Amino acid sequence: MLPLPLSCQPARLTLLALACLSAHNAFADEPVQLDPLQVRGVQISEEDAAREALEQVPGATNLVDMGKVEQGRVAGVADVLAYQPGVYAQSPGNEGVKISVRGSGINRGPGSHASGTHILLDGLPLTGSGGTPYELLEPLWISRAEVLRGANGFERGSLALGGAIDYISHTGYTAPKLQLRYETGSYGYQKRNIASGQVLGDFDYYLALTDSHTDGYQDQASGKGKGIAANFGYRINENLETRLYLRYRETEHETPGRLTKAQIEHDPRAAASNNLRIDAHRDQPGSTWLANKTTWQIDDDSTLVAGLAYHHYPMDIVETRLPNGNTYRIRVDYSDISGTLNYTRRHSLFGLNSVTTLGLRSTTNLPSSTSRETAALPINVNGTPYPAGTLMRDYEHLGSDNVLHFSNDTELMPDLWLTSGLALVYTRREAEVTWPATDNRLSEHTWDYAPRLGLRYQLNPDVQLFGNISRSVEPPHAWSMLWSSPLRFPTSNQPWSNRQSAAIRLDNQTATTFEVGGRGDSALGQWELTYYYSQVRHELLTVEIENNVFAESNASPTVHQGIEAGLTSPLWQGGAAGALSLRQAYTFSDFHYRDDDTFGDNRLPGLPRHYYQAELRYDHPSGFYAGLNSQYASKVAVDYANSYHADAYATFGATLGYASPKDDWQAWLDLRNLTDKRYAATVTPGYNDKGADAARSTPGEGFGVYTGVSWSWL
């Protein structure tokens, strides 16, 4: 029924009053049978529920919608985390992505295990005591990604400086019955994916098979991978459900090595000569992640979630290390087991609305985790020749991380919430060379703590303000206690036997962080703005002291501070003619020493001070879309002495595609680096290059053309 015009409202009210008066006697004489009143609630999507949950965090967060990401090339997590304020994610064109949040893992190179940010799959830990491997992070297997920057990952059991990134898998509730996707493009890139998901009564499933191949932008940079992801959920009753997860993937990657600034300017597709000579590569011959998560809705106000995960991730690496220049093959066999338990209850505290969470996270290396180092080619050590295949070293580096965390949200007054929390941390690290046999076994067991206090205030329906102060705790990697020792890489006059016993003590990295910001909607669009300041003690910094010779140590006091800003603006709404929008993400990073004896107040190398991404996009109601995008990064110091820098750069790209309004198929064209800009995508810092142009950088991809098509049976 159409609403009556305002001029007709008095007459309508008069007729209604007369009808009520005339019916009064009938109502008095006979009971009235009313029709049943039906109230229907609107079920929100998983993504909307996740967004609401993140908005209850008194700090900076990101929610990545994979539906948007998949409207272009999806080669790895660098594509997933693009356009996210506060997140730096860069790849030299392979799966080895360098990810940093608030300076976490600032000096890690791509291809190594990531550090400084706690990574989860479906709320369960992937990160172990050795860091985070990347081969199971296939982006086509997920429906969304949630980033909780800094201490805001507290309730996920994360106490790392960079916070937490949680990759949420597709399930039968979010996936089509059948989906086929194919991507292809420059530098031999191809990717194929077939997936299926359905809900069958109380049971649902998701299954995906993916394989990929690339020749790589550089020489000696080809790679391929294949894997399977599956999960199976069962609703036992209306209050109890469980889900089993499986991920398995094999990858093979050649490693081209790092280049100098001059090489990137004149021949960016070249590989380091030594990597070519030895056919350097890094293979993951088969990584497995098996997990279960069970959710029990105890009553209307209480929930208990229990999780258990097994993670096996072997590696096979061939590399050369100086000073002797010999070539080694390192085979590592990691296995972790993780458990989580989280109890959440809504209740009243001193008459105020309150939510309390008690959680436990534990990740432990299994004793089967071992490493073996052999001569990949004939080598010579202190004048003694050894044939290829000679066992040079057996060693183990084990550890466990255990976090018990308690948090509470209390509504002090309407729209003002106080968040408090405390975590107790117990870590164990063990390292030993078992062959040649030594008695130098290092075993460290430490307790630590991490409090948290925050406020969020809903100023009005469109604006939320927040602030928090917190402490983060990050233990060293067990392998760094073995590889960072000066005994591991002695001067040339020290005997080889001394190199076998390397093991040193490292302290936990801790930081006290203050954060303030807000988010909301305005005439300019959806916005978020955050400032943070961290005083870091014993920061775990890694330096490449010679080619592929890395050392990690505790730094003198450092400062990490920055500004994170995001804005998505609807520039023009043309109805049937379409819409024009602009999304922008800017991250300002100021990371430096505080009166270091050697480097004073120098900036920490490895990340740009200014990092900006933007996309101008046109969308038509028919499903057609087109966009122009840009990325800018300022110059980056390549050593701790700040004696040399990689240049600032700006790149431009474009997308063109069609996404059916029925969501059953889409096709796209993705053009990258339109000007064929030559630039350093990532920097792996050295100690002091004394102004020399050392090989510290991996080149970004040149101009590339990528296209793809996807079809879904809904």
NUKOL-163461 format. One line per 10 residues: number of its first residue (from 1); their letters; for each residue x, y, z of C-alpha. Coordinates in steps of 0.05 Angstrom, whole numbers. Layout:
// NUKOL-163461
NUM = a = X/Y/Z; ... .
This chain:
// NUKOL-163461
1 = mlplplscqp = 0/0/0; 26/69/-18; 28/119/40; -26/172/40; -5/243/27; 1/288/88; -64/327/70; -104/262/77; -78/243/146; -131/280/189 .
11 = arltllalac = -189/248/151; -157/180/158; -149/189/234; -222/212/241; -249/151/204; -205/106/247; -232/137/311; -306/129/289; -294/57/271; -264/43/340 .
21 = lsahnafade = -323/76/376; -376/38/335; -342/-28/350; -335/-16/425; -398/-54/445; -381/-113/401; -312/-118/432; -344/-116/502; -393/-172/486; -348/-221/450 .
31 = pvqldplqvr = -274/-240/457; -232/-220/398; -188/-272/364; -125/-237/338; -82/-265/284; -14/-291/308; 40/-239/308; 102/-260/271; 169/-226/283; 222/-242/233 .
41 = gvqiseedaa = 295/-225/246; 342/-208/191; 401/-256/189; 465/-218/175; 521/-246/133; 585/-273/163; 623/-213/135; 575/-163/168; 579/-201/234; 656/-199/229 .
51 = realeqvpga = 654/-124/214; 609/-111/275; 656/-152/319; 717/-113/295; 682/-47/309; 677/-68/382; 753/-69/387; 781/-5/418; 835/1/365; 854/-4/292 .
61 = tnlvdmgkve = 829/-63/250; 820/-82/177; 769/-127/144; 787/-152/74; 730/-173/29; 756/-226/-18; 698/-213/-66; 732/-147/-84; 802/-176/-85; 782/-231/-134 .
71 = qgrvagvadv = 762/-179/-186; 835/-181/-209; 898/-223/-204; 903/-261/-138; 974/-288/-138; 987/-285/-63; 974/-249/2; 1005/-185/-23; 943/-179/-68; 898/-194/-8 .
81 = layqpgvyaq = 929/-141/37; 932/-85/-14; 898/-18/2; 898/-33/77; 922/24/121; 976/4/170; 996/-58/130; 1058/-64/87; 1056/-125/41; 1104/-129/-18 .
91 = spgnegvkis = 1125/-186/-62; 1181/-189/-114; 1134/-230/-158; 1131/-296/-120; 1098/-324/-57; 1153/-297/-12; 1116/-235/13; 1146/-186/63; 1091/-167/111; 1100/-114/165 .
101 = vrgsginrgp = 1049/-82/212; 1076/-24/253; 1147/-45/238; 1140/-118/254; 1191/-161/218; 1220/-96/191; 1285/-127/166; 1260/-195/144; 1269/-213/71; 1215/-244/27 .
111 = gshasgthil = 1217/-319/25; 1239/-329/98; 1192/-346/154; 1155/-283/173; 1158/-254/243; 1128/-199/286; 1055/-214/267; 1015/-272/293; 981/-309/235; 919/-351/245 .
121 = ldglpltgsg = 876/-396/201; 803/-394/222; 822/-369/291; 873/-424/302; 949/-411/304; 992/-420/243; 1052/-383/272; 1101/-426/311; 1165/-414/350; 1203/-412/283 .
131 = gtpyellepl = 1159/-358/253; 1105/-363/200; 1114/-404/136; 1075/-378/76; 1060/-438/31; 991/-453/62; 966/-382/54; 931/-393/-13; 884/-333/-19; 832/-367/-63 .
141 = wisraevlrg = 815/-412/-4; 791/-356/41; 728/-314/44; 757/-256/82; 818/-234/123; 816/-197/189; 874/-154/211; 879/-132/284; 937/-84/286; 983/-81/346 .
151 = angfergsla = 954/-101/414; 884/-106/383; 897/-179/369; 897/-192/444; 834/-235/446; 861/-278/389; 919/-296/435; 967/-250/397; 1018/-209/437; 1063/-191/378 .
161 = lggaidyish = 1081/-119/362; 1046/-125/294; 983/-157/321; 945/-212/286; 921/-231/216; 866/-283/213; 851/-316/146; 780/-343/147; 765/-403/101; 706/-411/56 .
171 = tgytapklql = 654/-460/83; 591/-491/53; 554/-429/76; 597/-380/36; 620/-419/-25; 581/-435/-89; 562/-507/-106; 616/-506/-159; 667/-453/-180; 719/-454/-235 .
181 = ryetgsygyq = 772/-400/-240; 831/-390/-287; 883/-335/-286; 940/-324/-336; 988/-269/-354; 1059/-243/-361; 1122/-280/-341; 1090/-348/-351; 1039/-337/-296; 981/-387/-293 .
191 = krniasgqvl = 933/-406/-237; 875/-455/-236; 824/-466/-181; 764/-512/-175; 721/-509/-113; 655/-534/-86; 615/-520/-23; 545/-538/-1; 500/-542/60; 466/-610/67 .
201 = gdfdyylalt = 420/-607/127; 463/-603/189; 526/-618/149; 565/-571/104; 630/-578/66; 681/-539/25; 733/-569/-21; 783/-533/-66; 840/-555/-111; 890/-502/-135 .
211 = dshtdgyqdq = 953/-504/-176; 998/-448/-202; 1061/-435/-242; 1105/-376/-259; 1170/-367/-297; 1184/-306/-253; 1205/-236/-270; 1278/-249/-255; 1322/-305/-281; 1326/-363/-232 .
221 = asgkgkgiaa = 1257/-344/-206; 1208/-397/-231; 1160/-429/-183; 1101/-475/-179; 1053/-500/-127; 993/-546/-119; 948/-559/-60; 881/-577/-30; 838/-545/23; 777/-575/54 .
231 = nfgyrinenl = 733/-566/115; 672/-604/140; 623/-576/190; 569/-612/229; 515/-581/272; 506/-634/327; 448/-596/357; 425/-524/361; 478/-508/413; 537/-550/390 .
241 = etrlylryre = 575/-552/325; 643/-576/302; 687/-566/241; 747/-604/213; 799/-569/170; 852/-594/122; 904/-556/82; 960/-590/42; 1006/-557/-8; 1071/-570/-44 .
251 = tehetpgrlt = 1114/-514/-73; 1180/-508/-112; 1214/-441/-119; 1279/-420/-149; 1312/-363/-112; 1343/-308/-155; 1377/-271/-98; 1383/-196/-85; 1410/-142/-131; 1445/-76/-124 .
261 = kaqiehdpra = 1412/-10/-139; 1452/-4/-204; 1430/-74/-226; 1356/-57/-214; 1364/7/-255; 1399/-27/-314; 1381/-102/-313; 1326/-116/-262; 1310/-185/-291; 1379/-211/-276 .
271 = aasnnlrida = 1392/-260/-219; 1450/-257/-171; 1508/-293/-205; 1521/-340/-147; 1447/-361/-145; 1452/-380/-218; 1517/-418/-207; 1489/-464/-153; 1416/-467/-178; 1392/-438/-112 .
281 = hrdqpgstwl = 1322/-459/-93; 1274/-465/-35; 1223/-521/-37; 1167/-540/10; 1157/-614/-8; 1091/-620/27; 1062/-578/83; 1001/-603/122; 953/-567/169; 900/-609/204 .
291 = ankttwqidd = 853/-576/254; 787/-580/290; 745/-525/322; 684/-540/365; 635/-486/389; 588/-498/447; 533/-447/460; 526/-462/533; 467/-415/542; 442/-349/513 .
301 = dstlvaglay = 500/-312/545; 559/-362/546; 601/-393/492; 660/-442/495; 705/-452/434; 759/-505/433; 810/-515/378; 867/-564/362; 915/-560/303; 973/-601/276 .
311 = hhypmdivet = 1022/-567/229; 1078/-602/191; 1121/-558/145; 1186/-587/118; 1235/-546/75; 1291/-563/27; 1338/-504/14; 1401/-498/-28; 1443/-435/-16; 1513/-408/-12 .
321 = rlpngntyri = 1541/-376/50; 1603/-335/58; 1658/-324/83; 1679/-391/53; 1631/-388/-5; 1611/-461/2; 1544/-488/-20; 1499/-523/29; 1434/-561/26; 1391/-551/88 .
331 = rvdysdisgt = 1332/-597/101; 1287/-576/157; 1229/-616/184; 1184/-574/229; 1122/-600/265; 1078/-560/313; 1016/-576/353; 971/-519/377; 912/-516/424; 863/-460/439 .
341 = lnytrrhslf = 807/-453/489; 763/-390/495; 705/-379/542; 662/-316/532; 604/-293/575; 557/-234/574; 537/-213/644; 525/-154/691; 583/-123/729; 563/-74/784 .
351 = glnsvttlgl = 497/-65/746; 533/-50/681; 532/-89/616; 595/-130/611; 629/-184/569; 686/-226/596; 733/-272/557; 782/-322/585; 828/-356/535; 887/-402/528 .
361 = rsttnlpsst = 934/-411/469; 991/-460/466; 1037/-478/407; 1094/-528/416; 1146/-557/369; 1143/-633/367; 1208/-670/382; 1209/-694/310; 1230/-624/288; 1301/-631/263 .
371 = sretaalpin = 1349/-598/214; 1405/-628/172; 1459/-592/133; 1499/-626/78; 1547/-603/24; 1506/-589/-39; 1570/-587/-81; 1641/-608/-66; 1667/-559/-14; 1732/-541/21 .
381 = vngtpypagt = 1735/-524/94; 1801/-499/123; 1839/-536/68; 1800/-602/76; 1758/-623/16; 1689/-654/26; 1649/-687/-30; 1577/-668/-45; 1528/-701/3; 1576/-699/63 .
391 = lmrdyehlgs = 1538/-689/128; 1564/-624/157; 1516/-611/214; 1454/-637/250; 1418/-589/295; 1352/-576/328; 1317/-513/349; 1253/-525/389; 1205/-482/428; 1136/-469/455 .
401 = dnvlhfsndt = 1092/-408/465; 1037/-408/518; 990/-350/531; 935/-346/583; 894/-284/571; 835/-251/608; 796/-191/581; 733/-153/598; 689/-102/563; 644/-60/608 .
411 = elmpdlwlts = 595/-6/587; 610/50/636; 555/93/608; 513/91/544; 561/84/484; 624/86/527; 660/20/537; 721/4/579; 766/-54/556; 816/-85/604 .
421 = glalvytrre = 859/-147/598; 919/-184/624; 959/-240/592; 1010/-286/623; 1063/-312/575; 1108/-373/584; 1159/-387/529; 1210/-441/519; 1268/-441/470; 1320/-496/460 .
431 = aevtwpatdn = 1377/-500/410; 1433/-551/401; 1481/-577/348; 1474/-653/355; 1527/-671/303; 1586/-661/309; 1568/-676/381; 1576/-620/431; 1553/-606/501; 1530/-536/485 .
441 = rlsehtwdya = 1455/-542/492; 1418/-477/504; 1351/-481/540; 1313/-418/561; 1247/-416/598; 1216/-348/612; 1152/-318/642; 1126/-250/620; 1062/-210/622; 1022/-163/579 .
451 = prlglryqln = 967/-117/607; 919/-78/563; 871/-20/577; 826/14/525; 765/58/514; 717/65/456; 662/116/451; 606/119/400; 604/194/392; 544/189/346 .
461 = pdvqlfgnis = 518/135/298; 570/155/247; 633/166/290; 670/121/338; 731/144/378; 780/97/412; 845/94/450; 887/42/486; 952/29/521; 983/-40/521 .
471 = rsvepphaws = 1046/-83/527; 1069/-132/474; 1116/-191/484; 1152/-228/428; 1201/-284/442; 1260/-297/396; 1258/-352/344; 1292/-415/367; 1333/-419/303; 1360/-349/314 .
481 = mlwssplrfp = 1393/-371/379; 1433/-421/337; 1447/-380/275; 1460/-313/307; 1519/-333/349; 1588/-304/331; 1613/-375/339; 1569/-396/281; 1607/-350/233; 1676/-340/263 .
491 = tsnqpwsnrq = 1736/-304/234; 1776/-343/184; 1830/-364/234; 1781/-400/279; 1775/-475/270; 1713/-505/238; 1697/-544/302; 1681/-478/338; 1627/-465/287; 1589/-528/307 .
501 = saairldnqt = 1571/-504/378; 1535/-439/363; 1481/-422/413; 1468/-354/446; 1416/-325/492; 1366/-274/468; 1315/-235/509; 1242/-227/494; 1225/-165/454; 1175/-122/492 .
511 = attfevggrg = 1140/-57/476; 1093/-8/510; 1046/22/459; 997/80/463; 944/84/408; 889/134/394; 842/141/334; 773/137/305; 731/111/248; 664/128/217 .
521 = dsalgqwelt = 625/155/159; 623/227/136; 609/270/75; 678/249/50; 662/175/57; 681/119/104; 745/137/142; 793/112/194; 852/147/227; 900/121/279 .
531 = yyysqvrhel = 963/146/313; 1008/99/354; 1072/105/393; 1113/45/416; 1174/44/461; 1209/-21/444; 1261/-56/486; 1306/-113/463; 1278/-108/393; 1296/-170/353 .
541 = ltveiennvf = 1332/-143/292; 1362/-186/238; 1421/-163/195; 1453/-195/134; 1527/-190/152; 1549/-226/89; 1515/-260/31; 1461/-305/62; 1495/-299/130; 1444/-271/178 .
551 = aesnasptvh = 1449/-253/251; 1393/-234/298; 1405/-197/363; 1371/-153/415; 1377/-80/396; 1385/-21/442; 1319/17/456; 1280/36/394; 1217/75/378; 1161/55/330 .
561 = qgieagltsp = 1109/108/316; 1064/123/258; 999/146/228; 950/99/192; 895/129/150; 843/101/104; 787/134/64; 735/106/16; 698/163/-18; 636/159/-63 .
571 = lwqggaagal = 655/214/-112; 594/209/-157; 528/170/-154; 496/169/-222; 441/117/-211; 431/78/-275; 493/113/-303; 538/81/-251; 582/106/-194; 652/132/-184 .
581 = slrqaytfsd = 691/120/-120; 761/130/-93; 795/88/-39; 860/109/-7; 907/80/45; 966/118/74; 1016/94/125; 1069/138/157; 1124/100/193; 1177/129/238 .
591 = fhyrdddtfg = 1221/73/266; 1288/93/297; 1339/80/351; 1340/119/416; 1412/141/428; 1445/77/405; 1520/76/420; 1537/62/346; 1479/89/305; 1451/145/349 .
601 = dnrlpglprh = 1380/161/328; 1385/128/259; 1323/102/225; 1314/27/224; 1325/3/152; 1279/-41/111; 1213/-2/105; 1192/63/71; 1174/123/115; 1114/139/70 .
611 = yyqaelrydh = 1071/87/37; 1008/105/-3; 959/65/-46; 898/90/-83; 846/66/-132; 797/107/-173; 740/61/-196; 678/65/-238; 622/14/-228; 561/5/-273 .
621 = psgfyaglns = 497/-30/-248; 504/-80/-305; 567/-107/-273; 620/-71/-315; 676/-38/-276; 741/-1/-292; 795/27/-247; 861/63/-244; 908/51/-186; 973/78/-159 .
631 = qyaskvavdy = 1025/60/-107; 1079/105/-77; 1136/87/-29; 1190/135/-5; 1264/117/-4; 1287/61/42; 1353/56/81; 1388/-9/63; 1435/-11/123; 1433/7/197 .
641 = ansyhadaya = 1485/62/185; 1436/95/137; 1494/102/89; 1455/82/26; 1382/82/4; 1338/48/-46; 1301/101/-87; 1230/124/-77; 1182/100/-131; 1111/106/-158 .
651 = tfgatlgyas = 1075/54/-200; 1009/56/-237; 960/3/-258; 891/-7/-288; 834/-58/-284; 776/-73/-330; 724/-126/-318; 653/-151/-314; 620/-184/-254; 551/-212/-267 .
661 = pkddwqawld = 497/-182/-222; 477/-254/-207; 548/-268/-183; 552/-329/-228; 611/-308/-271; 663/-254/-281; 720/-236/-326; 776/-185/-317; 838/-153/-345; 891/-129/-296 .
671 = lrnltdkrya = 948/-84/-320; 1006/-74/-272; 1064/-24/-271; 1040/12/-334; 1103/54/-339; 1150/-7/-329; 1181/28/-269; 1245/-4/-243; 1245/-5/-168; 1263/-44/-105 .
681 = atvtpgyndk = 1202/-81/-80; 1235/-104/-15; 1299/-90/22; 1338/-139/66; 1384/-94/108; 1459/-100/119; 1498/-73/179; 1542/-17/150; 1554/-15/75; 1595/50/83 .
691 = gadaarstpg = 1559/82/25; 1571/24/-23; 1517/-2/-69; 1509/-72/-39; 1461/-125/-64; 1405/-114/-13; 1342/-108/-56; 1293/-151/-94; 1264/-118/-157; 1190/-107/-166 .
701 = egfgvytgvs = 1156/-135/-227; 1157/-95/-291; 1098/-81/-336; 1051/-141/-335; 985/-160/-366; 940/-210/-330; 871/-235/-346; 823/-285/-316; 753/-314/-316; 711/-346/-262 .
711 = wswl = 645/-384/-266; 601/-406/-208; 541/-452/-202; 502/-421/-145 .
